[in-house]
Amino acid sequence: MVYKFKLVSDEVSNFAREIEIDSENTFLQLRNVILDSVGYSKDELDSFFICDDDWTPHEEITLEDMGSDSDQDIWLMDDTPLSELIEDEGQKVVFMFDYETERSFFMELKEVIPGRSLVEPFCTLQRGKAPAQELEPEQPEKPAEKGKAALKDDLDIDFYGEDSFNDDELANFSDDLSLN
């Protein structure tokens, strides 16, 4: 049986990929064909999440066992055939390719083709350019170029509405404190 998945991104509106893969292929094979189709390197950690119709994730399929102590099953990409967790057209899957910023592709099983098999998965449609695999680090905003005098003026802002204070007021304030 062959699965046909459609991938989209919430970062690039005209991006789409369609992948055909045998239902007995593993999630690792699906990962690799996705990464090849978008030109990403395969040296980053990523995961698939099986979702309900509202895109709420339920099962995670990871690249590596992270040694979790949870009671939940651990699904590894290399050991898990697609057919073990995916069966029905319309099934939603998230492929998180960037853990640090939680960037993902959103996938849907568009078609199940019975009576057909594939040795290797392949991308049948490539539309648009994929988002960058890694976001550029944000550069701190540079302050407007100002002369030293302008910068000094900015720092001499009067927050209380007076340009100076009366030394007698400060002395009276100190005297008031010492009375307590």
ROLUMBA-68847 format. One line per field, with one value per residue: residue number from 1; residue in one letter; x, y, z of N, C-alpha, C, O in turn. Coordinates in steps of 0.001 Angstrom, whole numbers. Each point is the difference from the previous one (the first is absolute). Example, Ala and Ser with C-alpha at 12.3 -4.5 7.8 and 13.67 -1.06 7.14 Angstrom:
pos (1|2)
code (a|s)
n_east (13190|-1386)
n_north (-5690|1069)
n_up (7800|-1385)
ca_east (-890|820)
ca_north (1190|1190)
ca_up (0|60)
c_east (900|-770)
c_north (1200|1090)
c_up (0|730)
o_east (1036|509)
o_north (-19|1108)
o_up (665|169)
END
This chain:
pos (1|2|3|4|5|6|7|8|9|10|11|12|13|14|15|16|17|18|19|20|21|22|23|24|25|26|27|28|29|30|31|32|33|34|35|36|37|38|39|40|41|42|43|44|45|46|47|48|49|50|51|52|53|54|55|56|57|58|59|60|61|62|63|64|65|66|67|68|69|70|71|72|73|74|75|76|77|78|79|80|81|82|83|84|85|86|87|88|89|90|91|92|93|94|95|96|97|98|99|100|101|102|103|104|105|106|107|108|109|110|111|112|113|114|115|116|117|118|119|120|121|122|123|124|125|126|127|128|129|130|131|132|133|134|135|136|137|138|139|140|141|142|143|144|145|146|147|148|149|150|151|152|153|154|155|156|157|158|159|160|161|162|163|164|165|166|167|168|169|170|171|172|173|174|175|176|177|178|179|180)
code (m|v|y|k|f|k|l|v|s|d|e|v|s|n|f|a|r|e|i|e|i|d|s|e|n|t|f|l|q|l|r|n|v|i|l|d|s|v|g|y|s|k|d|e|l|d|s|f|f|i|c|d|d|d|w|t|p|h|e|e|i|t|l|e|d|m|g|s|d|s|d|q|d|i|w|l|m|d|d|t|p|l|s|e|l|i|e|d|e|g|q|k|v|v|f|m|f|d|y|e|t|e|r|s|f|f|m|e|l|k|e|v|i|p|g|r|s|l|v|e|p|f|c|t|l|q|r|g|k|a|p|a|q|e|l|e|p|e|q|p|e|k|p|a|e|k|g|k|a|a|l|k|d|d|l|d|i|d|f|y|g|e|d|s|f|n|d|d|e|l|a|n|f|s|d|d|l|s|l|n)
n_east (849|-1434|1946|-2072|2229|-1489|1534|-354|-108|592|1665|-515|-477|1897|204|1285|-894|906|-1105|1566|-1761|1902|-1899|848|-583|2221|-335|1008|-1130|-1464|673|539|-1766|-657|1003|-438|-1890|697|687|-1528|948|1650|904|-1862|127|-689|-1727|-446|-1463|-183|-837|-597|-2132|277|454|-1818|1783|403|141|1319|392|884|1057|-399|1162|-1969|-647|-1384|-316|-95|-1976|581|-1762|1532|-626|598|1055|1871|-793|76|-935|476|591|2156|919|824|-1858|-296|-1469|1577|814|-501|1150|808|498|299|-217|-1751|1570|1946|-165|877|2072|-1773|161|-1125|-323|38|-1017|1507|1948|-1980|2201|-2220|767|275|1549|761|1187|-348|580|-2091|1671|-2042|373|547|-734|675|215|1492|-1464|502|1794|1476|-993|-631|2185|-1355|-428|1832|-1894|188|1471|-1863|240|1178|-691|2195|477|265|2009|1673|48|913|2236|244|-465|-1248|902|1561|1074|1463|233|-1462|1949|-1801|1789|-899|-412|1790|597|-1192|595|1857|-350|-833|1600|1132|-1445|368)
n_north (-1164|1000|672|872|381|853|920|380|1969|-243|-1364|-2074|2157|925|176|-1072|-1376|-874|-879|-783|-902|-1171|-1042|-1103|1663|218|-128|-1910|-1903|-507|-934|-2182|-1385|-464|-1392|-2160|-837|-468|-2097|-1375|1404|-1460|2031|245|1074|-2124|1343|-2158|1207|-1754|578|1413|-630|-494|-1923|-1087|1169|-1627|-111|-797|1211|-1397|1981|1450|-1875|1006|-2050|48|1658|991|762|2115|-488|-1653|2027|-2071|1973|54|801|2157|-2043|642|-1804|319|1464|-1143|1192|1607|-664|1295|-2059|435|1218|-483|1485|-1047|1810|933|-1475|289|-560|-2000|-159|926|-2258|1222|-1627|-362|-1290|432|-1121|-1042|-463|-356|-1651|1534|-297|401|274|1231|658|792|1306|42|686|1181|372|1308|2145|-1658|-574|2115|-1012|1366|22|1598|-422|-273|1268|-24|423|467|302|1067|75|-583|2089|428|1477|-770|-917|1459|801|-1417|206|1661|-1989|1754|-1349|1442|-117|-1327|2230|1014|-236|-255|1358|1998|191|560|2176|1369|-53|1184|2214|550|19|1950|1205|-633)
n_up (0|-1408|928|181|70|1455|-1381|2185|-1087|2153|-700|-695|-355|-694|2221|-1511|1519|-1864|1743|-1403|1120|-131|-549|-1761|-1404|-75|2221|621|-299|1631|1912|-51|95|2085|1458|-465|888|2080|-442|885|1504|-400|-270|-1204|1974|-164|-489|477|-1213|1397|-2007|1648|295|2180|-1048|649|736|-1535|-2209|1652|-1857|1540|33|1680|397|408|-629|-1728|1492|-2009|766|-456|-1341|-58|-737|-609|-209|1242|1948|-577|125|-2093|-1218|528|-1444|-1741|438|1542|-1574|-933|-422|2143|-1515|2031|-1616|1985|-1321|1038|641|-1079|-2164|506|-852|-1051|-73|-1502|1512|-2216|1537|-1608|260|-186|-93|23|1340|1591|-1593|2070|-1876|-1839|2064|-264|-749|938|2117|-1841|2093|-1678|584|-83|1612|510|-924|-973|2007|-1445|365|1777|-1808|1291|1133|-2196|1687|596|-2219|1807|-254|13|-1604|-2091|-466|-499|-2101|-1507|-40|-1520|-873|-668|1517|801|-1934|1025|-272|1374|1057|1267|-267|-539|-2223|-1288|-70|-1346|-2161|-585|-365|-2036|-1562|-120|-1233|-2075)
ca_east (-849|781|-560|366|-68|224|672|-47|686|-681|936|70|-1355|-55|798|-697|651|-760|901|-577|833|-663|-501|897|1233|87|-23|1323|1|-829|821|1078|-516|-423|1191|571|-857|115|1409|509|965|-606|746|-752|-1043|-1349|-1006|-1352|-1062|-1297|-942|-1423|-499|261|1459|524|884|-258|1148|1227|932|1263|1170|823|-550|591|63|-1122|-469|-1469|-689|-471|828|964|-15|1202|-235|608|-664|-1459|-589|-1100|-1293|-246|-641|-800|-839|-1141|110|-322|835|866|1314|905|1417|735|1383|829|-473|303|-1041|-1225|-448|-511|-827|-1286|-203|-1274|-82|-1016|-521|513|-109|158|435|1213|1099|1182|1248|542|-923|465|-790|-704|-321|734|-474|521|1265|-167|594|1375|39|323|-212|1184|-94|-421|1025|-564|-218|1032|-603|188|1313|-114|1237|76|-838|-1401|-178|-14|-1302|-997|151|-310|-1443|-536|-1196|-917|-491|845|1374|946|-658|411|785|-717|-1018|688|372|-1225|-396|897|-390|-1261|304|674|-960|-762)
ca_north (1164|1232|1198|1271|1080|1386|798|1452|738|1233|1101|340|-301|-743|-1225|-1281|-1208|-1240|-1138|-1338|-907|-1261|-5|-798|746|550|1445|499|151|1168|1148|226|511|1379|842|91|818|1410|363|148|-1006|-1053|-114|633|-822|367|-976|4|-67|-418|984|-180|901|1387|126|-238|-1164|-1088|-911|544|-963|734|-501|-730|-178|1008|-523|508|-893|10|-1276|-70|-741|777|-394|444|76|-1116|-1260|96|160|971|-665|-274|1147|742|-909|585|1256|1145|-13|1169|-260|1146|-329|1106|-75|913|-45|1233|996|-773|180|-1287|-184|-604|-1048|-704|-1151|390|-1140|-1346|-705|-1432|-845|544|91|753|-383|1231|1137|1101|1224|79|1396|1019|1334|1038|-203|-354|954|-329|-1026|673|1438|802|589|1394|981|1067|1218|1008|1296|1006|624|1309|547|-91|1034|-420|-1088|601|659|-1041|-506|1064|233|253|-811|558|1304|1106|-122|-65|-181|964|-674|101|-1049|-1244|52|-190|-1388|-781|252|-714|-1413|-266|125|-1258)
ca_up (0|-102|612|-625|977|-418|1026|-131|1057|376|-203|-1421|-472|-1265|131|157|-508|83|161|-70|780|320|1373|837|227|1349|153|-374|-1453|-274|396|-957|-1271|255|101|-1344|-864|363|5|1364|441|832|1254|1090|605|-389|421|-539|992|-519|548|-270|-1038|400|32|1343|-75|948|28|-563|-581|85|-719|965|1341|876|1351|783|1054|33|-190|-1375|-953|-764|-1400|-703|-1444|-729|367|-83|-1342|-55|177|1414|633|-975|-775|-691|-728|845|1204|94|589|31|-33|598|-468|781|1389|725|-251|-233|-1387|-461|-1181|300|-988|21|-893|-982|-753|241|-1274|266|-1109|-601|967|-429|660|579|-47|-830|-12|-1276|-289|736|-323|885|703|1418|941|389|1049|1252|-43|277|1342|-43|318|819|-755|218|314|-1044|92|631|547|1457|616|-109|941|1330|157|246|1361|949|1|1329|159|989|-426|440|-480|1114|1287|1006|1040|1276|9|288|1417|772|-170|851|1380|229|150|1267|1087|150)
c_east (904|-774|488|-260|186|596|-177|738|-817|907|16|-1307|-39|830|-917|887|-1009|1004|-807|980|-801|-397|887|1371|-45|-124|1360|78|-854|772|1037|-504|-509|1217|687|-810|96|1451|583|1033|-711|692|-673|-995|-1362|-944|-1257|-957|-1282|-1039|-1443|-432|237|1492|562|861|-313|1191|1198|856|1323|1100|852|-748|730|44|-1091|-441|-1520|-557|-485|956|945|14|1241|-242|493|-726|-1504|-472|-1180|-1336|-314|-762|-913|-796|-965|351|-457|817|952|1263|781|1424|752|1474|938|-557|159|-1101|-1347|-598|-306|-579|-1278|-329|-1394|75|-1147|-621|685|-246|234|491|1237|1084|1147|1217|563|-1053|555|-964|-631|-333|841|-507|543|1300|-276|558|1414|-28|280|-240|1308|-129|-355|1145|-624|-151|1079|-681|277|1351|-175|1389|-19|-904|-1465|-289|-59|-1335|-1084|57|-350|-1491|-465|-1321|-1041|-445|823|1411|995|-771|594|728|-718|-1068|624|381|-1232|-463|848|-365|-1280|245|610|-942|-730|718)
c_north (1238|1138|1212|1107|1347|740|1470|621|1227|1217|501|-427|-820|-1284|-1215|-1105|-1129|-1134|-1273|-954|-1266|0|-812|639|606|1525|607|195|1204|1274|317|551|1434|920|151|945|1489|468|243|-1084|-984|-133|708|-1000|519|-1108|145|-51|-400|875|-416|1027|1474|294|-107|-1259|-1038|-946|686|-1145|743|-665|-874|-132|962|-460|524|-1050|-103|-1402|-182|-833|958|-567|575|-69|-1237|-1325|-8|150|963|-642|-311|1140|791|-988|702|1266|1126|55|1192|-357|1311|-537|1219|-146|924|73|1342|1040|-643|242|-1360|89|-687|-945|-593|-1157|266|-1195|-1280|-769|-1493|-736|509|30|777|-526|1213|1103|1089|1171|133|1430|897|1354|975|-395|-277|1109|-450|-1016|618|1485|704|559|1476|894|1060|1257|1005|1314|962|658|1418|438|-114|1019|-417|-1120|533|690|-1021|-498|1031|326|183|-730|643|1410|1179|-251|-132|-241|1016|-761|26|-1091|-1349|-49|-237|-1447|-900|183|-753|-1489|-307|121|-1298|-977)
c_up (0|653|-791|1019|-682|1186|-319|1183|349|-182|-1448|-652|-1285|21|138|-565|88|-20|-163|658|290|1470|942|162|1394|-10|-339|-1513|-420|331|-1069|-1334|167|4|-1357|-881|298|96|1385|291|932|1354|1173|579|-433|417|-837|1179|-711|697|-259|-1052|304|120|1413|-54|1070|127|-640|-513|-134|-806|913|1320|925|1451|906|1016|40|-225|-1431|-850|-698|-1407|-663|-1505|-742|233|-263|-1441|63|336|1461|682|-941|-841|-940|-769|921|1279|-40|781|-36|-19|512|-362|766|1420|705|-168|-313|-1382|-596|-1401|451|-1147|141|-988|-961|-708|447|-1292|253|-1260|-708|1070|-627|742|740|-61|-920|76|-1381|-396|883|-457|1031|671|1475|882|354|1136|1357|-184|290|1403|-115|430|901|-851|350|337|-1145|216|534|432|1513|675|-35|992|1432|256|306|1437|1054|25|1437|134|903|-325|479|-469|1141|1296|959|1106|1346|107|360|1476|873|-65|895|1463|357|222|1351|1190|271|800)
o_east (1036|-1211|1162|-1143|770|-479|95|340|-610|-416|249|-295|-933|235|-966|769|-829|914|-1066|1204|-1217|743|-45|837|-1072|108|71|571|350|-12|160|635|109|15|484|566|-292|258|963|-30|-1056|-152|621|-458|-216|437|-290|304|-428|-22|-290|837|-35|383|1104|-494|-313|408|-136|157|116|-61|528|-844|1215|326|227|-28|-565|702|-471|1193|-339|299|215|-593|-685|84|-643|251|-694|-816|-1151|-740|-757|555|-249|823|-920|-53|618|-38|-72|337|164|686|1215|-960|-855|-363|-953|-1210|705|-301|22|21|-566|507|-1169|-1161|1202|-1133|1149|-164|368|-299|97|-76|388|-699|1205|-1162|713|-312|80|142|-104|408|-817|915|324|-851|-589|373|816|-1083|493|654|-1122|825|343|-966|985|422|-628|870|-1047|-592|-719|-1063|-802|-557|-871|-1034|-258|-376|400|-966|-1159|-696|-371|458|1094|-1231|1092|-547|134|-238|-579|-128|65|-467|-520|16|-124|-665|-284|303|-472|-499)
o_north (20|138|74|263|135|-133|410|-674|611|1131|1179|-1191|-781|-599|19|213|-41|-37|-143|36|52|494|196|-529|138|654|1151|987|719|953|1153|879|799|1024|1083|774|823|1178|754|-1083|300|-1020|168|-905|1208|-1080|1061|-586|666|79|-821|708|830|1034|482|-1065|339|-325|652|-1024|951|-1184|-1028|831|-90|790|188|-1194|-511|-907|-1078|-104|1156|-1175|1212|-956|-519|-909|-1036|1023|80|590|-277|-233|859|-956|-477|808|-163|997|271|-705|748|-914|983|-905|-71|724|399|682|689|171|-978|1076|-851|390|-64|146|-97|43|-20|-90|-433|480|-529|153|119|-338|-100|132|62|-147|34|258|-193|367|-232|-1162|677|717|-1183|67|-401|581|-470|427|711|-238|439|297|183|389|-127|226|840|-821|-248|-295|198|-20|-465|-101|252|-298|-360|1090|-750|354|-414|624|1135|-1141|-533|17|522|-944|-930|-531|-796|-1048|-738|-554|-916|-962|-557|-611|-1036|-523|-214|-1104)
o_up (665|-173|-398|374|-951|1126|-1157|973|-877|256|-250|-92|-186|-1049|762|-937|909|-825|598|-255|177|848|1214|733|591|-1037|-431|-465|-936|-779|-402|-582|-930|-684|-328|-772|-867|247|138|-583|555|673|1050|-697|-94|399|-552|1039|-943|1228|-869|-560|-908|548|254|-371|1141|1115|-1035|665|-774|-332|-423|337|176|886|1196|-295|967|-446|-360|284|-252|-213|23|-500|-881|-825|170|-637|1014|708|338|956|451|-542|-1107|429|802|721|-1030|1009|-974|753|-723|475|-184|264|790|959|-364|-148|252|-518|889|-1167|1091|-1113|374|-406|264|-473|90|-1122|-1049|1184|-1221|1181|1164|-1004|-243|380|-1003|-1163|1213|-1167|1204|-11|624|-405|-102|887|1004|-1019|793|399|-876|1016|-251|-863|1168|-656|-727|1134|-645|289|598|1038|979|621|809|1093|833|597|1148|431|891|-675|-6|801|-301|-62|-189|11|-225|571|795|1085|739|633|983|996|635|768|1090|837|601|1072|1116|220)
END
